[in-house]
Amino acid sequence: MKLNRSAKYAFAVAAAAALTVSLLTPAQAATRSTVILHETNPITGLNCGLSATNSTTCSAVSYIQGAGFNYYNNKKELVKNTVFGSYKITKKSATDFRVQYTVNPGRVWSDGTPIDAVDLLLSHVLSSDAYSIAAGLGDPKSKTAKPAFNGLGYSGVYSDNIVGEPVLSADKMSVTLQYKKPIANWDIYGPGPSPVHTLVLMAEGKTSLQSVSANQDAKDRFLAAYKSKDTALLKKIGKIWSEDYTITTVDSKTNPLLLVGNGGFILESAVAKTSVTLVKNPKYNSGPAMSGTVDKVVFKFIGDGTAAAQALANGELDVYAGQATADGVAALKKISSVNVVGTDQVAYEHWDLHYDTVVDEAPYTGLFSVKDGAKSKALRQAFLLALPRNEIMAKLIAPINGVTTPIASTWVAPGSAMYDKVTASNGSSFYSRGTQETRNASALALVQKFYPNALKSPLKVRVLVPGNNPRRASEFALAKANMAKVGFDLVGDVRTDWPSKLGNSDYDAYFFAWVASSVTQRQSAEVFDTNGGNNIIGYSNPAVDAIIATLDAPMSDALLAAKYIQIERLTNADAITTGVFIHPGVVAVNKDLKNVKPGPLSPQMVWNYWEWTY
């Protein structure tokens, strides 16, 4: 699976250990400089560009360790980070669109190494299919061999539109990208900085921080390998990038080269499934000034919302931001030492049905395989009809935020300007018409067309169930109970490591949430594109691919809505997915901690960490 840079989605996962150690007593609050954040899911690794690590927790932890040319605020507005650098369009025509990115002089990595435009070049290596092939690093679209950089950035807007390679300026402080045409949202597809010297040093066997001069020499070796397409060295770097960051424990034995960053904080330690601790980066100068008083951030992982609320009440947490349950929200509101606020969310819960084999997985031959033609399509339709979305809303979501209507689009969110227009004619009404009773009758008829004895001998549907999450456990239980009425026996595999199992051919169905980290015209493209990095069901429809391919061009909202409608008509007809609800956003913050401003995009809680203060 490959996640294109344009996707900017992370899994909204939920799995964690219980809080076992008291980190704070309320009496200490007045003199505190540590913020303890609640996360429902443990960190999945230090490199969020891998399929198995691409989670909201990884995004949050990485965000406060790094800084680039821009970020999103809590109003979903893209903000230029002029402290780090600048970018501008240098040429614009129908066939030649160029953007120059410049790093400001004096920016440094946490090990003191100066940041320059050479550090921007790894973005091209990670995003350009053409470069990967030319450098002998593998074809990202290959269905048999993984590329050396086995990441999620290939085969997207950047790769499809970039011309040649970035041009490095003489002073090595700027790179200029050339695209074959103007593209929508061009400002989020630019390069981000990476400490390339650390990758070279690790590829050469180094296990400790080096001098600045040694680091500069290593960066020079990276540039030489990049220019000459030195396959041998680049493959070694690719192995480091793809494998060495997949750790969830960080201690004195961890290679410190893995922890070099340019954000306000650097990672100090991590206890698997329990916590991650970061401390202030004394050399930070790549982003907004640290105007607050916080010098340590701890992420604590607690999957049970009630347990997290209790930890908050005990003063063991400063910020609660989990997948709330009704009981959990009630408990939060009883805590006098915190402020409880609702937030806008862009995380949407959905159920997906396996369609065909996913890259790097064993052949999928299960119940919903497209290879079974009309039969499997009928079964997929029956499943989506019988999914008790209204009951899920009434019992699990409405008690929190009062919303009772399931979402009718996986491309646009309720409340957006084009939601009503898109959902009025996108084919979603097929799965929401009538009552659940009448939908069950339609579903049973579809199943019995091919399996007349399905009620007596139910069809087993293997479902990957996110573990350590009470709300998801309830959601699965409601689905299982209703599905039994139409001849399906849902067999759940409850796992805390479920993100690494998405796309696995052992399962017929998955349910979880996507969280956007950017605002683009392409929206959910990488979920449905044949080569999309978030395509975890093996879906492929040439007509859908063709429409998606047109989403890069700037266009009016009316035309964009029409394209979304066309895509959703096709995906609804193919019966591959359905949305259920937008995650209700509930945040509780220690009243002594100021300037925590939750945002809808990932990373939702930490986007302005530099302002936090007691």
Sequence and secondary structure as in RCSB ss.txt:
>XXXX:A:sequence
MKLNRSAKYAFAVAAAAALTVSLLTPAQAATRSTVILHETNPITGLNCGLSATNSTTCSAVSYIQGAGFNYYNNK
KELVKNTVFGSYKITKKSATDFRVQYTVNPGRVWSDGTPIDAVDLLLSHVLSSDAYSIAAGLGDPKSKTAKPAFN
GLGYSGVYSDNIVGEPVLSADKMSVTLQYKKPIANWDIYGPGPSPVHTLVLMAEGKTSLQSVSANQDAKDRFLAA
YKSKDTALLKKIGKIWSEDYTITTVDSKTNPLLLVGNGGFILESAVAKTSVTLVKNPKYNSGPAMSGTVDKVVFK
FIGDGTAAAQALANGELDVYAGQATADGVAALKKISSVNVVGTDQVAYEHWDLHYDTVVDEAPYTGLFSVKDGAK
SKALRQAFLLALPRNEIMAKLIAPINGVTTPIASTWVAPGSAMYDKVTASNGSSFYSRGTQETRNASALALVQKF
YPNALKSPLKVRVLVPGNNPRRASEFALAKANMAKVGFDLVGDVRTDWPSKLGNSDYDAYFFAWVASSVTQRQSA
EVFDTNGGNNIIGYSNPAVDAIIATLDAPMSDALLAAKYIQIERLTNADAITTGVFIHPGVVAVNKDLKNVKPGP
LSPQMVWNYWEWTY
>XXXX:A:secstr
    TTT EEE         S    GGGGGG  EEEEEESS    S TTSTTT BHHHHHHHHTT   SEEE TT
S EEE TTTEEEEEEEE SS EEEEEEE TT B TTS B  GGGGTHHHHHH HHHHHHTTS  TT SS   SS 
 S  SSHHHHHB S  EE TTSSEEEEEESS  TTGGGSS     HHHHHHHHTT  S   HHHHHHHHHHHHHH
HHHT HHHHHHHHHIIIIIT  S BSTTS GGGG   SSEEEEEEETTTEEEEEE TT  SSS   SS  EEEEE
E   HHHHHHHHHTTS SEE S   HHHHHHHHT TTEEEEEE    EEEEEE  S  TTS    STT GGGTHH
HHHHHHHHHHHS HHHHIIIIIHHHH   S    SSS TTSTTHHHHHHSSSGGGGTSS HHHHHHHHHHHHHHH
 TTTTTS EEEEEEEESS HHHHHHHHHHHHHHGGGTEEEEEEEETTGGGGTT TT SEEEEEEEESS  TTTTH
HHHSTT TT  S    HHHHHHHTTTTS   HHHHHHHHHHHHHHHHHHT EEEEEE  EEEEEETT B     S
SSSTTTTTGGG B 
